[in-house]
């Protein structure tokens, strides 16, 4: 309802309330995969973002899910921040910035 769709590597990713993530082939309109994110049964205001082969999604209640992008996406990692989150995560170079109601987080993959 609120989050913008994400076009990444030929797939359109859509997240809707209830934590339902859908990947659609951008050329054909065919649904590649649809499923509920574990722990993501929530409302979504923030839009999905992608980088380095992953899609990042955060729910209103601060549950972050990182999925490996692709037709058969799967969950790579998840965490709960126990804080309200409405802002879309931001990716700058090798950093992912995540803002909740009370904190700003910055993450980088280990080198």
Secondary structure as GFF3:
##gff-version 3
##sequence-region A 1 111
A	DSSP	beta_strand	6	8	.	.	.	ID=ss1
A	DSSP	beta_strand	11	16	.	.	.	ID=ss2
A	DSSP	beta_strand	20	25	.	.	.	ID=ss3
A	DSSP	beta_strand	31	36	.	.	.	ID=ss4
A	DSSP	beta_strand	49	51	.	.	.	ID=ss5
A	DSSP	beta_strand	54	58	.	.	.	ID=ss6
A	DSSP	beta_strand	63	68	.	.	.	ID=ss7
A	DSSP	beta_strand	74	80	.	.	.	ID=ss8
A	DSSP	beta_strand	90	92	.	.	.	ID=ss9
A	DSSP	beta_strand	95	99	.	.	.	ID=ss10
A	DSSP	beta_strand	104	108	.	.	.	ID=ss11
###
